[in-house]
Amino acid sequence: MLKDQIIEGFRVSINQLIPGTEVTVFSEIPNEIKTAGLYKDDSSFARIDDFTIFLWFNDVLKSKIYLKIQRNIIQISHYEEMILKSIPELMNNFQDIHSEEFLKFLLKLSSKISFDDLLIAKFLNQQQNKQSKGQLDLILVLQELTFRRYEGQKCTSGFVFTEEIEEFKSKVESTRYRFFEFDKKAELTHSFFSTPATYRYVDGRNSFYLIDNRRHIHGILRLKNPDSFSLVDRIGNRHLKELLEDMPGNSWISFVGLKDEVYIIVGENQQLKWSNNHWHFRNREIILSLLEKFGLNNGLDKLLVNVIFSLSEIKYGSIILMPEDDNILPPIIGKIDQSTIGMSLRNSIQSTSMLELASSNSILGILSSDGLTTISKKGSILSCGDIIDINKAAQKKIQGGGRSQAAIASSYFGIALKISQDGPISFYYKGEKLIEL
């Protein structure tokens, strides 16, 4: 019974964390790694191809578990591989169900700490055989902060983490951040955010605490000119780029977001998001590779990905189509707004480039308007506010609302994406869902 619960826990955690994957569990060595000669007793990981990874380890009941993690069409990325590699390393700490360590593990899982939290802390701690307590404590403190309110407002804050504090401080001088050092180092404790000043003065948007791997807080990093970044820039992490790129000490950033979620940023395109009590890997490189394969590049792919994630984070629904041929589009049976002003507005937007709309800060409003928006591979708006024929989606007996039906129907003409009002991003092609983030 316990083993079944552990296996199901692995399935749920991996499916939530690495989107679009199928997890298969084996009790004996799978033929794929046996015949390929990839199985080794002193190892616990094998990558068969771009889309398939095997893990194996002893579970807490001393029996061997083999996991096959596979995703179709979209390859498993380097960072996703690193997260998956952390699972055997984590489980090796809990080999004896009667040990003190395992009892501590169960106490953690029965309180506020989930397997996901332990896995993410292990992933963030790149030092082999070192405890991840500092990383775990930081995660838990921010998770706790998401439940707080002050004078009716949500409480937010954030941290920049580094293992090489002095080298990091010296490099900050050349960035767009200013460092204010404390006279006396503070320590991160579970009650750190017990007073309003701790999160009112450091908001996790324009200012962050600088913390090391011993949980010592050295001071505050403040952005010199917050107004230089738009909402799309911020959700695209462009305001954090200088604190991550070429910075010493395995640096990463964590903060409470706009909707009571915790984010961990490990790179410009790599973002972990904690929501609904699970961690999700929001890997932008997956979407960038998908759009590049489809022919969208020259910087437009990065812009579109930033816009997609911005709409998702602020929970604005949208349906976008990038057709394979600009002259072959879905049959239109109506417009969302058929008034004179509606027609005039659509005409003013048509043929406008996404770059122009982004520079005028109007792109989020246009792409989140009702109806289908169609964008060419060159990045110009071909059409917007369209109500299309969804008969093809209906023939497949797809479950879902009008937005899902429209996304599926339009995907027969190119690659279609749907952003749900509750945040998930789905990509469709030829009537099939490719992935959901």
C-alpha positions in Angstrom: 0.0 0.0 0.0 2.8 2.4 1.0 4.7 1.6 -2.2 1.6 2.3 -4.4 1.3 5.7 -2.6 4.9 6.5 -3.2 4.7 5.6 -6.9 1.5 7.6 -7.4 3.3 10.5 -5.7 6.1 10.3 -8.2 3.6 10.3 -11.1 1.7 13.4 -9.8 4.9 15.3 -9.0 6.6 14.7 -12.3 3.4 15.3 -14.4 2.9 18.6 -12.6 6.5 19.6 -12.7 7.5 18.5 -16.3 4.5 19.3 -18.5 3.3 16.9 -21.2 5.3 13.9 -20.0 4.0 10.4 -19.6 5.5 8.5 -16.6 5.7 4.7 -16.8 6.7 2.6 -13.7 8.6 -0.7 -14.0 9.5 -3.2 -11.2 12.2 -4.8 -13.4 15.0 -3.4 -15.6 13.2 -2.1 -18.8 14.4 -3.8 -22.0 15.2 -0.4 -23.6 18.1 0.3 -21.2 19.1 -3.3 -20.8 19.6 -4.0 -24.5 21.2 -0.6 -25.0 23.8 -1.5 -22.3 22.9 1.7 -20.4 22.0 0.1 -17.0 24.7 0.4 -14.3 24.4 -0.4 -10.6 26.4 2.7 -9.7 24.3 5.0 -11.8 20.6 5.9 -11.7 20.0 7.8 -14.9 20.0 7.2 -18.6 18.9 9.4 -21.5 17.7 7.2 -24.5 17.0 10.1 -26.9 15.8 13.7 -26.9 12.4 12.6 -25.7 13.0 9.8 -23.2 14.7 9.5 -19.8 15.0 6.6 -17.4 15.5 6.8 -13.7 16.0 4.0 -11.2 16.6 3.8 -7.5 15.7 1.9 -4.3 12.5 3.2 -2.8 12.0 3.4 1.0 10.8 -0.2 1.1 14.2 -1.4 -0.3 12.7 -2.5 -3.7 13.9 -1.2 -7.0 11.8 1.4 -8.9 12.3 2.2 -12.6 10.7 5.3 -14.1 10.4 6.0 -17.8 9.7 9.7 -18.5 8.7 10.4 -22.1 7.3 13.3 -24.1 6.3 13.4 -27.7 7.3 16.0 -30.3 8.9 18.4 -27.8 12.2 17.2 -26.4 13.1 17.1 -22.7 15.3 20.1 -22.0 18.6 20.3 -20.2 17.0 22.0 -17.1 14.2 19.4 -17.0 16.8 16.7 -17.1 18.6 18.3 -14.2 15.4 18.3 -12.1 14.7 14.6 -13.0 18.3 13.6 -12.0 17.7 15.1 -8.6 15.0 12.4 -7.8 17.3 9.4 -7.3 19.8 11.7 -5.3 16.9 12.7 -3.0 15.6 9.2 -2.6 19.0 7.8 -1.7 18.8 9.8 1.5 15.8 7.7 2.6 16.9 4.1 2.1 15.8 2.7 5.5 12.2 3.2 6.6 13.2 2.7 10.2 16.0 5.2 10.1 15.8 8.6 11.9 16.2 10.4 8.6 13.2 8.6 7.1 11.1 9.4 10.2 12.1 13.1 9.8 11.1 12.8 6.1 7.6 11.5 7.0 7.2 14.3 9.6 8.0 16.8 6.9 5.6 15.4 4.4 2.9 15.2 7.0 3.3 18.9 7.8 3.9 21.7 5.4 6.7 20.2 3.2 5.8 18.2 0.1 8.0 15.9 -2.0 8.0 18.6 -4.6 9.5 21.1 -2.2 12.3 18.7 -1.3 12.9 17.9 -4.9 13.2 21.6 -5.9 15.5 22.4 -3.0 17.7 19.5 -4.1 17.7 20.8 -7.7 18.7 24.3 -6.6 21.5 22.9 -4.5 24.1 21.9 -7.1 26.7 20.9 -4.5 26.7 17.1 -4.3 26.1 15.5 -0.9 25.3 18.8 0.7 22.1 19.5 2.6 19.5 21.7 1.0 18.1 23.2 4.2 18.9 26.8 3.3 17.1 26.5 -0.1 14.2 24.6 1.5 13.7 27.2 4.3 13.7 30.0 1.8 11.0 28.3 -0.3 8.8 27.6 2.8 9.1 31.2 4.1 7.8 32.6 0.8 5.1 30.0 0.5 3.9 31.1 4.0 4.0 34.7 2.9 1.4 34.0 0.1 -1.3 33.5 2.8 -0.6 36.9 4.5 -2.6 40.1 4.0 -1.7 43.6 5.3 -4.5 46.2 5.3 -6.4 44.1 2.8 -3.4 43.9 0.4 -1.4 40.9 -0.7 2.0 40.6 0.9 5.0 40.1 -1.4 8.8 39.9 -1.1 11.8 38.1 -2.6 15.3 36.9 -2.3 18.4 36.8 -4.5 20.4 33.7 -3.5 24.2 33.2 -4.0 26.8 30.9 -2.6 29.7 33.4 -3.2 28.5 36.5 -1.4 31.5 38.7 -1.7 32.1 38.1 -5.4 28.4 38.7 -6.0 28.4 42.0 -4.1 31.4 43.3 -6.1 29.7 42.5 -9.5 26.4 44.1 -8.5 28.1 47.5 -8.8 28.1 47.2 -12.6 24.3 46.3 -12.9 21.2 48.4 -12.8 20.8 47.5 -9.1 22.1 49.2 -6.0 23.2 47.2 -3.0 22.5 48.4 0.6 24.4 46.4 3.1 23.1 45.8 6.6 25.3 46.9 9.5 24.6 43.5 11.0 23.7 40.4 9.0 20.1 39.1 9.6 19.2 35.4 9.6 16.3 33.7 7.7 14.0 32.0 10.2 10.5 30.7 9.8 9.2 33.8 11.5 11.2 36.2 9.3 8.0 37.9 7.8 6.2 38.2 11.1 6.4 42.1 11.0 5.0 44.2 8.2 8.3 46.1 7.6 10.0 43.0 6.4 7.8 42.7 3.3 6.6 46.3 2.9 10.2 47.6 2.6 11.3 44.8 0.3 8.6 43.9 -2.2 10.1 41.2 -4.4 9.5 43.4 -7.5 11.9 46.3 -7.3 13.8 45.2 -4.3 15.1 41.9 -3.0 17.0 40.5 0.0 20.5 39.1 -0.7 21.0 35.8 1.0 23.7 33.2 1.1 23.7 29.4 1.5 24.0 29.7 5.3 20.7 31.6 5.5 22.5 34.9 6.3 20.9 38.0 4.8 23.5 40.6 3.9 21.4 43.5 2.7 19.0 44.7 0.0 19.2 44.9 -3.8 17.1 47.8 -5.2 16.4 48.5 -8.9 17.7 52.0 -9.8 15.1 52.8 -12.4 11.9 50.6 -12.1 10.1 52.5 -14.8 12.4 51.3 -17.5 10.7 47.9 -17.5 7.1 47.3 -18.9 4.8 44.6 -17.5 5.8 42.3 -20.4 9.5 42.9 -19.6 9.0 42.1 -15.9 7.0 38.9 -16.5 9.7 38.0 -19.0 12.2 38.4 -16.2 14.2 41.0 -18.1 14.5 43.1 -15.0 16.3 40.2 -13.3 18.6 39.2 -16.1 21.6 41.1 -14.8 21.3 39.4 -11.4 21.5 35.9 -13.1 23.7 36.1 -16.1 27.4 35.6 -15.4 26.9 36.1 -11.7 28.9 34.0 -9.2 27.7 31.5 -6.7 25.0 29.4 -8.5 22.7 32.4 -8.1 18.9 32.2 -8.4 15.9 34.5 -7.5 12.7 33.7 -5.7 9.7 35.9 -5.0 5.9 36.0 -4.4 4.1 36.8 -7.6 1.0 38.7 -8.6 -1.5 35.9 -7.8 -0.2 34.4 -4.5 2.3 32.2 -6.3 6.0 31.6 -5.6 8.4 31.9 -8.4 12.0 30.7 -8.7 14.0 32.1 -11.6 17.2 30.2 -12.5 17.7 31.7 -15.9 16.1 34.0 -18.4 14.0 31.3 -19.9 13.8 28.9 -16.9 11.2 29.5 -14.3 9.6 27.4 -11.5 6.2 28.3 -10.3 4.4 27.1 -7.2 0.7 27.3 -7.4 -2.2 25.1 -6.2 0.3 23.4 -3.8 2.4 22.0 -6.7 5.6 23.1 -8.5 5.5 23.6 -12.2 8.5 24.1 -14.5 7.6 27.0 -16.9 10.4 26.4 -19.4 10.2 29.0 -22.1 12.9 27.3 -24.2 10.3 24.6 -24.9 8.0 27.1 -26.5 10.8 28.9 -28.3 12.0 25.7 -29.9 8.4 24.9 -31.0 7.9 28.3 -32.5 11.3 28.2 -34.2 10.5 24.8 -35.8 7.3 26.4 -37.1 9.3 29.2 -38.7 8.8 32.1 -36.3 12.2 33.7 -35.4 14.2 36.9 -35.8 13.3 37.9 -32.2 9.6 37.6 -32.8 9.6 34.2 -31.1 11.0 35.7 -27.9 8.5 38.6 -28.0 5.6 36.2 -28.5 6.7 33.9 -25.7 7.0 36.9 -23.3 3.5 38.1 -24.3 2.1 34.5 -23.9 3.5 34.2 -20.4 2.4 37.7 -19.5 -1.2 36.9 -20.4 -1.0 33.7 -18.5 0.4 35.3 -15.3 -2.2 38.1 -15.3 -4.8 35.5 -16.2 -6.1 37.0 -19.4 -7.6 34.5 -21.8 -6.6 34.4 -25.5 -6.6 32.4 -28.7 -3.8 33.0 -31.2 -3.2 31.3 -34.6 0.0 31.4 -36.6 -1.1 29.9 -40.0 1.2 27.9 -42.2 -0.1 29.9 -45.2 -1.3 33.5 -44.8 -3.7 33.0 -47.6 -5.4 29.9 -46.2 -7.2 30.8 -42.9 -10.1 29.4 -40.9 -13.7 30.1 -42.2 -14.9 33.2 -40.4 -18.6 33.2 -39.5 -18.7 36.5 -37.6 -16.9 39.1 -35.6 -17.0 39.7 -31.8 -17.8 43.4 -32.3 -19.7 44.2 -35.5 -20.3 47.9 -34.7 -18.8 50.7 -36.8 -16.2 51.5 -34.2 -15.3 47.8 -33.8 -14.7 47.5 -37.6 -12.6 50.7 -37.5 -10.5 49.5 -34.6 -9.8 46.1 -36.3 -8.8 47.9 -39.5 -6.4 50.1 -37.6 -4.7 47.0 -36.0 -4.6 44.8 -39.1 -1.1 44.5 -40.7 0.5 46.2 -37.7 3.6 44.4 -36.5 3.8 42.8 -33.0 7.0 44.9 -32.4 5.1 48.1 -33.0 2.3 47.0 -30.7 4.8 46.0 -28.0 6.6 49.3 -28.2 3.3 51.1 -27.7 2.5 48.8 -24.7 -0.8 47.9 -26.4 0.0 44.3 -27.3 -1.5 42.7 -24.2 -4.9 44.3 -24.6 -5.1 43.4 -28.3 -4.1 39.8 -27.9 -6.4 39.3 -24.9 -9.5 40.6 -26.7 -12.3 38.2 -27.5 -12.2 36.1 -30.6 -9.3 34.6 -32.6 -6.3 36.7 -33.4 -4.2 35.5 -36.4 -0.5 36.5 -36.6 1.8 35.8 -39.6 5.2 34.2 -39.3 6.6 37.6 -40.0 4.9 39.0 -36.9 2.1 41.1 -38.3 -1.6 41.0 -37.3 -3.6 39.3 -40.1 -6.9 39.4 -38.4 -8.5 39.8 -34.9 -11.8 39.4 -33.2 -12.9 36.5 -35.4 -15.6 34.0 -34.7 -14.7 30.9 -36.6 -16.4 27.7 -37.7 -15.7 25.0 -35.0 -17.3 22.0 -36.8 -14.0 20.2 -37.1 -13.5 20.4 -33.3 -17.0 19.3 -32.7 -16.5 16.2 -34.9 -13.7 15.1 -32.6 -16.1 15.3 -29.7 -13.6 17.4 -27.8 -14.6 18.4 -24.2 -14.2 22.0 -23.3 -15.5 25.5 -23.7 -15.7 27.7 -26.8 -12.1 28.9 -26.5 -10.8 25.3 -26.5 -13.1 24.4 -29.5 -11.9 27.5 -31.4 -8.2 26.7 -30.7 -8.6 23.1 -31.9 -10.5 24.1 -35.1 -8.0 26.8 -36.0 -5.1 24.4 -35.4 -5.9 22.7 -38.8 -4.5 25.8 -40.4 -1.3 26.2 -38.4 -0.1 26.2 -34.9 -2.8 27.5 -32.4 -2.4 28.4 -28.8 -5.0 28.9 -26.1 -4.4 30.8 -22.8 -7.0 30.0 -20.3 -8.3 32.6 -17.9 -7.0 30.5 -15.0 -3.4 30.5 -16.5 -2.6 27.3 -18.4 -1.1 27.7 -21.9 -2.0 25.0 -24.5 -0.6 24.5 -28.0 -2.5 22.6 -30.7 -1.6 21.4 -34.2 -3.7 19.5 -36.7 -6.4 19.1 -34.0 -4.1 17.6 -31.4 -2.8 19.1 -28.2 1.0 19.3 -28.3 1.6 20.4 -24.7 0.1 22.3 -21.8 2.1 24.5 -19.5 
